Amino acid sequence: MKITIIGAGAMGGALAEGLLKSEDFKPSDISVSNPHADKLEKFKKLGANTTTNNIEAIQGADYIAIVVKPWLVEHVINEIKSTLDYQNQTILNMAAAIPSEQLRKWLDKDGDQPTLLQVIPNIAIAVKSSMTFIAPCDCEEEKIKETEAIFKSVGQTVVTDEQHLGAGTSLASCGIAYAMRYFRAASEGGVELGFKADVAKDIVLQTVKGAVDLLQANGNHPEAEIDKVTTPGGLTIKGLNEMEHAGFTSAVIRGLKAGLK
């Protein structure tokens, strides 16, 4: 299976990096296209095919991932449209702001349409830990499963409908930034408690990793694990209550909802 990635910015580069680390693909099966050659150097060194020419990049590809800014999607489609083989090539659109209805208008060739899926990963795809949302657009089941397999090689996937892509973006893609902000705040708190900055950061990262591992191992609701460490009158419940007084849960929910606006 050959995959072409058009765009080597933050997300396109992360996708390329993750796929090149995956054992499911040979580096020679990955092509990366970007107008600025300097952004392609690291992928070339890892064995990927690189080019500044999008038409050249899509030759022989089974999957073509469009990973550019939303305002560039129409330009890219117009550039490659006449060369696309709709019978044998599948389009993966990763510009969350562009609905499939609009994409189909841009891709239309006298009523002929390609297989199209909306795909929203997050930046952790670079280290094969993405939470990727896949919204098929009238696809055959076999094609959906094949697309899932691609992104399961670089993390976990959820197949959903297009209506929920915005929610998925807020929860998982924006969510990476929200998690990072917690890490920063907790690390700064650790410094105030007396640890050096790097030590505080390592403590916070390992603590969060432990929380994730616990929930993934036993499937419990987070509150069940919280109950295990909140003894009556203890330090944990006092700390939790202080955070809630400051609006912790409310702030998280409001932030997630704001990501949909």
LINZI-V839869 format. One line per field, one symbol per residue. ss: DSSP state (a for helix, b for strand, c for the rest). Layout:
ss: ???
This chain:
ss: ccbbbbcccaaaaaaaaaaaacccccaaabbbbcccaaaaaaaaacccbbbccaaaacccccbbbbcccaaaaaaaaaaacccccccccbbbbccccccaaaaaaaacbccbccbbbbbbccaaaaaccbbbbbbbbcccaaaaaaaaaaaaccbbbbbccaaaaaaaaaaaaaaaaaaaaaaaaaaaaaaaccccaaaaaaaaaaaaaaaaaaaaaacccaaaaaaaacccccaaaaaaaaaaaccaaaaaaaaaaaccc
